């Protein structure tokens, strides 16, 4: 009397596989997010390093208003 219909077993198995797949996909996305966050931090450090070599922004020549009108 305690038998479970085949459809119910099949549905439960499908639900379990779906849950496993979703957990694996979520883990994969977390790993990719972490990898991208590390890469972004590396690029930000590299950009700050390059910017520090250039000096303050006022050291750069500003285009004249005449040059802007011609463009």
C-alpha positions in Angstrom: 0.0 0.0 0.0 3.0 2.3 0.4 3.9 2.2 -3.2 4.6 5.5 -4.9 3.2 5.9 -8.4 5.9 5.9 -11.2 4.9 9.4 -12.4 5.6 10.7 -8.9 9.0 9.0 -8.8 9.8 10.3 -12.2 8.8 13.9 -11.3 10.8 13.7 -8.1 13.8 12.5 -10.0 13.4 15.3 -12.5 13.0 17.9 -9.7 16.1 16.5 -8.0 18.2 16.7 -11.3 16.9 20.2 -11.9 17.8 21.3 -8.4 21.3 19.8 -8.8 21.7 21.6 -12.2 20.6 24.9 -10.7 23.0 24.5 -7.8 25.9 23.8 -10.2 24.9 26.8 -12.4 24.7 29.0 -9.3 28.2 27.9 -8.2 29.6 28.4 -11.6 28.2 32.0 -11.7 29.6 32.7 -8.2 33.0 31.5 -9.4 32.8 33.7 -12.5 31.7 36.7 -10.5 34.7 36.2 -8.2 37.1 35.8 -11.1 35.7 39.0 -12.7 35.9 40.9 -9.4 39.6 39.9 -9.1 40.3 41.0 -12.7 38.5 44.3 -12.2 40.6 44.9 -9.0 43.8 44.1 -11.0 42.8 46.5 -13.8 41.9 49.3 -11.3 45.4 48.9 -9.7 47.0 49.0 -13.2 45.0 52.1 -14.1 45.9 53.8 -10.9 49.6 52.9 -11.4 49.5 54.3 -15.0 47.6 57.4 -13.9 50.2 58.1 -11.2 52.9 58.1 -13.8 51.2 60.8 -15.9 51.1 63.4 -13.2 48.2 65.8 -12.3 45.5 66.5 -14.9 46.4 70.2 -15.1 49.7 69.2 -16.6 48.0 68.2 -19.8 47.5 70.8 -22.5 43.9 71.9 -22.9 42.6 72.4 -26.4 42.0 76.0 -27.3 38.5 77.3 -27.9 39.5 78.0 -31.5 40.5 74.3 -32.0 37.2 73.2 -30.5 35.2 75.4 -32.9 37.0 74.0 -35.9 36.4 70.4 -34.9 
